[in-house]
Amino acid sequence: MKLIYEKSVKGRIGYSLRKDEFEGSIEDFIPEYALSKTKKELPEVSEVDVVRHFTRLSKLNYGVDDGFYPLGSCTMKYNPKVNEYLATLDNFTQAHPFAHIEFVQGNLRLMFELEEALKEITGMDRFTLMPSAGAHGELVGVLIMRKYFEDQGKPRSKMLIPDSAHGTNPASSAMAGFKVVEVKSNAVGNVDLDDLKAKMDEDTAGIMLTNPNTVGLFERQIQEIAEVVHSKGGLLYYDGANLNALLGIVRPGDAGFDVVHLNLHKTFSTPHGSGGPGAGAVGVKKNLVEFLPSPLVCNCGKYFGLEEPRKSIGRVKAFFGNFTVLVKAYAWILSMGPQGLKEVSETSIINANYVLAKLKKYYRPAYDRFCMHECVLTGRDYKEYGVKTLDIAKRLIDYGFHPPTIYFPHFEPYAQETIMVEPTESEGKETIDEFINVMIKISEEAKTNPQLLKEAPHITYVSRPDEVKANREPVLVYKEK
């Protein structure tokens, strides 16, 4: 497919101005500050050229609205269009960020009530809605933990991170000034308690834990983990990336966690990734409330208003955070209700275990036990046919499916060939059965015609780009040959 620059024809334009209405110089219509002093290298195309070009591009894209998107660890669920509509209402999108609180009472009330709902869902005592992404929420959470110990006059220097954690956990801890200490997994895919006990001491701020973890497994000994960390004065941080498995079933606050971050752009049904933006709300228990970012929304009597926590870590985002994401999350929670939220998790768990049960004969599980909302399979057994997990993923594209997450999680012994599937509650049995049947068919193709997989995908404009080179040497400017 040609670039828009390659469709350029010298002298062709995509607009028209009536000459009898266009008198004078261009400066009469465009302010001087907006006029470039140099000629821009822009394509010369007609309106229909532009429309057709970008319409074709849009048809090459793939998203949740196109089909099954089983991206493990990412919770790529369907986003109800009514939520998108509500987020575009003028009173939300046209609210001036510097408006006096009297004129944005509806916005503040929405944020206040969203916080109340998140407190009930998680068992935490207070939330900030300001962080703009999951990783941003992580950073805010660990900064709160750091300031908590500094306020006691006993700063701590280390943070425990399980080897099954999301990659942003150690990055966020390091950015907050902590030394990262890895905690090993045991034979059943959970935190190794003996390793935890050996590494948890009075210089360790706590542990960043995802539950269910990144292998899609529930931490069976979560109470024991909490006891070990709390016995040394540490704090438990809950990475909410996998909360979609626990809604209405388990509250992190009841399981011993002191800090949580929630991906409102995942669990609470807002477009994830480039469809964003995101929101990484952070909740804390009572002893940490005074360290939350400022300001917080309060029901201050006559008006909803803003208040400053006494020992706040400071402001972490401009104005009200990514407000339209908050609108969508609030609308989704209200539309689901308590029972609906519980059904979300129950359905996602059933879907993942159904995939695991049907495919375990063809793709060996990383851990052969019941999973939560996602399952981790491996493609390592097909190496004897010269087929890698990457080839399996590429072949899925030929059948119209977005590939699952591959080569993640990164820990041994499955670091090289993992396939992580997260169906989410959005998908019906028919879609999941179709995916399962295709995966089984690909397993047979790997044995009988491995070259077919190694050359896949066969239906795309570009089959096997050099992703590493594309990341390291991106071509960002068009140069005419």
Helices and strands as residue ranges (DSSP letters): G 4-7, G 19-21, G 26-28, G 32-34, H 47-60, H 81-87, H 90-93, G 101-103, H 105-122, E 126-128, H 134-151, E 158-162, H 168-175, E 179-183, H 193-199, E 204-210, H 222-231, E 235-239, G 240-245, G 252-255, E 259-263, G 273-275, E 280-284, G 286-291, E 296-299, E 304-307, H 323-359, E 375-378, G 380-385, H 389-398, E 405-406, E 418-421, H 429-448, H 450-454, H 467-472
